[in-house]
Amino acid sequence: MGRQRGRPHGPGPAGGPPDRVPQPRPPRPRLTGSWPEARRLLEDAELYWLATVRADGRPHVTPLIGVSPRTPMAR
C-alpha cells in the first residue's frame, strides 16, 4: 500500500491534526472598483494567469498571453 497524497485525515477538526484549532475566516474584501475600470485593466493586461486543479487535487497555475480583437496584433 503506497503513500496517499491529499489532505491529512485525523481526529482533529476538519480532518486536521488534533492540536490545531480552526481559525475564523477573514472578512471578504469590499470591491471598490467599477466595471469600466475592471474592463480597462483586463484590456491593458498582456499576461493572464489560468488556475486549474490537477486530477490528484494539486493546484496548477500557468501564464497565458492575452490577445483581444481590439489589439493591433489581432487585426
C-alpha positions as CSV (number, residue, x, y, z in Angstrom):
1,M,0.0,0.0,0.0
2,G,1.6,3.3,-1.2
3,R,1.6,6.6,0.5
4,Q,-1.5,8.6,-0.4
5,R,-1.5,12.3,-1.3
6,G,-4.0,14.8,-0.2
7,R,-5.3,16.4,2.9
8,P,-4.4,14.7,6.2
9,H,-7.1,12.7,7.9
10,G,-7.1,12.6,11.7
11,P,-9.2,13.1,14.8
12,G,-8.8,16.9,14.8
13,P,-11.2,19.5,13.4
14,A,-11.8,19.2,9.7
15,G,-9.6,16.2,9.5
16,G,-6.5,18.1,10.6
17,P,-4.1,17.4,13.4
18,P,-5.8,17.4,16.9
19,D,-3.8,20.3,18.2
20,R,-4.9,22.7,15.5
21,V,-7.9,24.9,16.2
22,P,-9.8,26.2,13.2
23,Q,-9.4,30.0,12.8
24,P,-12.3,32.2,11.7
25,R,-12.2,33.4,8.1
26,P,-11.1,36.9,7.5
27,P,-13.8,39.3,6.2
28,R,-14.2,39.4,2.4
29,P,-12.6,42.5,0.9
30,R,-15.1,45.1,-0.4
31,L,-14.9,45.7,-4.1
32,T,-14.4,49.3,-4.7
33,G,-13.7,49.4,-8.4
34,S,-16.1,49.9,-11.3
35,W,-16.9,47.7,-14.3
36,P,-15.2,50.2,-16.7
37,E,-12.1,50.1,-14.5
38,A,-12.1,46.3,-14.4
39,R,-12.5,46.2,-18.2
40,R,-9.6,48.6,-18.7
41,L,-7.4,46.5,-16.5
42,L,-8.2,43.3,-18.4
43,E,-7.8,45.0,-21.8
44,D,-4.4,46.5,-20.8
45,A,-3.1,43.3,-19.4
46,E,-0.5,41.4,-21.5
47,L,-0.4,38.4,-19.3
48,Y,-3.2,36.4,-17.6
49,W,-3.0,33.6,-15.1
50,L,-5.1,30.4,-15.6
51,A,-5.6,28.4,-12.4
52,T,-6.8,24.8,-12.5
53,V,-6.7,21.7,-10.3
54,R,-4.9,18.5,-11.4
55,A,-6.7,15.2,-11.2
56,D,-4.9,14.4,-8.0
57,G,-6.1,17.6,-6.4
58,R,-3.0,19.7,-6.6
59,P,-3.3,23.2,-7.9
60,H,-1.8,24.2,-11.2
61,V,-1.2,27.8,-12.4
62,T,0.1,28.8,-15.8
63,P,0.6,32.2,-17.5
64,L,-1.3,32.9,-20.7
65,I,-0.5,35.7,-23.2
66,G,-3.6,37.8,-23.8
67,V,-4.7,38.9,-27.2
68,S,-8.1,40.6,-27.8
69,P,-9.8,41.5,-31.0
70,R,-9.1,45.2,-30.3
71,T,-5.3,44.8,-30.1
72,P,-3.1,45.7,-33.1
73,M,-1.7,42.1,-33.2
74,A,-5.2,40.6,-33.7
75,R,-6.1,42.8,-36.7
